[in-house]
Amino acid sequence: MRIRDLGPMIRSIPGKARFGADGLLLRCRHACGALADRCRIGGAAILICIVSLTAAPAAEWPDRPVRVVVPFAAGGAADVIARLFSESLGAVFSQQFVVENRAGAGGIVAAQTVARADSDGYTLMSAGMSSHVLAPAASKNPGYDPVRDFTHIAFLGGAPSVILVHPSLGLNSFADLVALVRRSTGIEYVSSGTGTVGNILVEYIATRERIRLVHVPYRSGNAAIIDLLAGRVKIGSLNWSTAREHVTAGNLVPIAVSASKRLATLPDTPTLNELGYPDMVTTTWHMLAGPVGLPREIVGALNREVIKIAERPDIRRHFEIDAAETRAMTPAELKEFVRSEVEKWTPVVQAATKPE
């Protein structure tokens, strides 16, 4: 397997041999003819040359569009970051990286699809906290192992989550929200899906506070926030990158954030750590992954380019606006990071939810 050069090149037609039989023999005769005459090995030399040429890999990656599976519907945070990196990778490799949204079960549907795909570099996934940590922990049988069944390619980054309320509730603090839910029944909240960070945050808090809310899962944060803005549901737990512009406009009220420290744009909004929930400090991080067994050359090339893309001023500015965190990781470091996240969050999730 050869990684496609990033400059001009002559490419073979996919599915076609680079040389016909006559052309192959002619190349071998030209390359080996002098050696055959000098060493009197004739046909043996030609045979050796044929074997060496046909054994050399002819395919170059990517020689056709690469599919990038996103575990949520279009418009949400996972979709936005996937398209951001896919567009940049397409420009680097001179080939389309096509985003395919396969929402369902907090990312499990998409993860199952990718885990079962061929390990040829043409099916990748914008995976992350929901699909590879939280949703599997909340499911009795997700159908894949988030560490063993994937190639972990590159860390992309992620933003914190925020607990929000509609202004009509008249709430200004986390304590006010807990008090309202405690004296009410059947209060609903929205998230971007079952097994997502937003879902787990609320369920964990509800368990600790001995209160109950009714979860209304959506296929993306973008879809969830539409009903929240309309006031059809009064409480939400969503990614900050999805909620930011609506909070800034005064259309939603932030109650708490899952970041490790207060956001510069929300200096008056406490972190969940400040409110007594140190286990809930997290971001909804994303990574580029693929089926287990991806060729090392492809993994290395993608990792290097993702790191370069993340360092570009325009990408860094995008992350800063959304309070997103990113860092450079090797594939081996990323795999260990995923393993540690699974170990950390599985007992937390299982304490907050019952396996389906």
N, C-alpha and C positions, 0 to 999 in steps of 0.2 A: 504494500500500500504506500503510495507516495502522496504527500500533501501537495496540493496544487500551489505552484509558484504564484506570488502576488503580483508579478509583472506580466508583460505580454508573453504569450505562448501559443504554440500550435497544439490544438486538442484533437484527440481522436473522436470519432463518432461513437457515442455510447452504444455498447452492444456489438460493435464491429471490431474485428481483429485489426491490429495496426499494420500488418503485412500479409499479403496473400502468400500462398505456398511457394510460387515461383520467386517472389520478391525476397522471402525469407531465405531460400537457398542461395539466391544471388548474393545477398548480404554476407552470408556465411562463407561463400566461396571467396569473396573479395577479402574478408577479414582473415580467413584462415588459409587462403591459397598459398601464400609465401611460406608459411610454416609447414604446410603439407608437402610442398616440393622439397624444402630443405631437409625435413626430417623423415621423408618417405613414409609418412603415416596416412596420407591420402584420406580415405573415407572416414577413418577414425577421428581425425581432426575436425572434419566437417560435422560429424555426428555430435562431437563434444560442443562445438559452437552452436549448433541447433538447440541442444538441450539448455545451454546457458542463456540463450536469447529467449526461448519460450518460457523459462523458469522465472525470468525477471518480471516483476509486476508491471502491467501496462496501465492499470486503472489509476486515475488521479482523483483525489477527493478535494472538494466536491465537484462531480461532473453532472449533477442534476440538483434540483431544489432540495433543501433540507427542511424537514418538518419540525417545528418547535411546538410541542403540545403544552397548552396552558390549562390548569385545572379549574379555572373559573370563567364565567362569561365575559364578553368584551366590555371594556369600560372601567373595570375595577383596577386596584393597585397591581395585582399579579399580571393582568393583561398589559397595563401600561409599561411596566418594567421589562416584560418580555419583548414587547414591540420596540422599545428603546434599544435594547441590545441586539435584537434580531436585525433591525435595519442597519446597524453599524457593522455587524458581522457580515451581512450580505455585501456591503461595500468593500470590506477588507478581502473577502474571498471571491469576489466577482461572481456570486451565485446567490439566488434567492434563499432566504431563511424565512419560511412561510409559517406564520402563527396559526395554530389550529386550536380553537377553544372547545374543550371537552369537560364541561362542568358536571358536578355531581358528587355527593357524599363527602364534601369537604376536601376533595382532591383525590379520593380513592379511585374514581372511575378513570381519570387521566393517568394516574400512576400505574394502574393495572395494564392499561394500553401500552405504555412505554416499557414496562418490565417484560412484556411478552413480545416486543418488537425485535427485529433482526439487529444484531450488533454491528452494523455496517456504517454507522455515522450519519445516517439519513433520517433517523428519528431521535430527537432530543426532547427535553422537557424543562420548562421553567418551573422547577419544583420548589419546595420550601417547607416552612414551619408547619403549615396545615397538612399538606399531602404526605410529608415524611416523618412527622412527629405526632401531632395532635390527633388527626383523624385515625391513624392506625391504632393509637393508644385507646381511643374511644370505641373501637370496633372489635367485636369478638374474633372476626376473621377477615382482615382487609384483603387477603389474597396475595400479599407480597411482604418481603422483609425490607424496610427502608435502607438498611445498610448492606445486606448481602446481595440483593437483587438489582443493584444499580451501580453505574459508574458515576462517581461524583467528580464533576469536571471543574467548575469554577464558582466562587461565591459572587453573587450579584449585589446584594445589599437589601435593606428593608427599613421601613418606618415603624414607629410605635403605633399602638392602638389608643383610641380615646373613647371614653364613655360620654355620651351626649344625651341631651334632652331637648324636647321641643319647647320653645319659649312660653307656650300657653300653660305649661305646668307651673310656671312661676318659681322654679327651683334654682338655687344658687350654690348649693354645696352637696358634697357626697352624703353627708349626714341627713340633709333634707330628703335626698332620694331614697335612702334606706328607710327613713321614717314613713315616707309615702307608701312604699311597697309593703311595709309591715302592717299598715292599717287598711290595706286594700286587698282585693282578690282579683285574679285574672289579668293583671297588668302585663302587657306584651312588650317585648323588645325585639329589635331587628339585628341581624348580623349578616355577613356575607356567606354563611352556610354552616351546617352542622360540622363540628370538629375544627372550626377555625379559631384563631386567637380570640376574636371578639366573643364567640360563643363560650369558650372555655373560661375567659375572664369573668363573665357574668355568672356562670354556673358555679365557679369556685367561690366567688364572693357570696352568692346566695346560700351556698352550703355553710360557709363560715358564719353568716349573719342569721341563719335559720329563717330565711325569707324565700318566697317563691315568685318567679316571673315565668311567663309563657314565652318560649322561644319561637320566633317567626324567621326561619332561615330563608335566605335568598340565594340566587345563583351567582351573585357578585355584589360587591359593596356598592357599586354604582346603582344597581337596581334597588337595593335596600334603602339607600338614602333618599330616593324619590318619595317613598311612602313616609319616611321620617319628616322630610321637609313639608309634605302636605298635611302632616298632623294626623294621618290615619293610624300611625303608631307613634307613641310619645317618647320612647327611649331607644337608643341605639348604642351598639358597641362595634366600632368600625375602625378601619385603618385611617391614620391621620392624613395620609396623602389623598384619600377619598373625601374626607370631611373638611379639609383645611379651608378651601375657598368659601364654604357655606358658614363656617364658624367666623371667619374674617368679616363676612358680610353681615353678621349678626342674626343669621337665620336659624342657628342652632347654638345651644349653650353647652360648653365643655365642662364636665364635672371632674374627670380624673384622666391621667395619661399613664401608659405603661412604660414610659421611658425611664432611664436610670436617674435622670435629673429633669427639672422643669424645662419646658421648651422656651426658647427665647421669644417666640411669638405668643406664648401663653404663660406669662410670668405669674399670673394669679391662680393658675390651675395646678393643684397638687398632683404629685405622682402617687401611684398606688403603694409604693414603698413608704412614703410619708404617712399614708393612711393606714398602715399596719399590714400590708400585703407584700412582703419582700419577695415571695415566690412568683409574683406576677410582674416582675420587671423583665420585659422582653420586647423584641421587635418582631414584626411579621417578615422574617428574612426570606430571601429567595436565592436559588442557586440554579446553575445549568447542570443538568444531569442527563444520563442516557442509560440504555440497557447495560447490564453487566457484560464485561468482556469487550468493550470498545477498543479498537486498536490504539496502542500507546501514542503513536504519532499524531492521531487525530485529537486525542485528549490533550496532549502537550500543546499543540497549535492553538486549540480553542482556549485553553487556560491562559496562554500568553497574550492572546488578543483581547480577551475579556479584561484582563488586568490593565492593558493599555487603554482600552475604551473607558474604563472607570476613572482613569486619571485625566481624561480630557476636561478642559475647563467647562464646557457646556454640560457635560454629564455631572461633574462635581456640583455645579450650580443647581441642577435639577435635584440632586440629593439634598443639598442644603435647604432648599425651599420646603421640601417635604420632611425635614428633620430625619432623613434616612441615614443609616450607618452602612459603611462598606469597608472592606479590608481585603488585602491580597492574601490568598491562600493557595498552596499547592494542592493538587488533587488528593494527596495523602492526608494533608492537614484538614481538608474539607471533609473527608470521610470520617476522620476522628471527631471533628466538630459535630457532625450529624449523630454519630454514636453517642457522644456526651449529651446532646440535646434529648435524644430518645431516653437515655437513662435518667436524666433530670426530670423530664416532663411526664413520663408514663405514670408514675405514682400520683402526681398532682392531678392529672386528667382523670384517672380512675377513682380518685377521692371525690371528684366533682360530678362525675357522670357514671351511669351504668352502661356497660358494653351493650351494643345493639344486638 
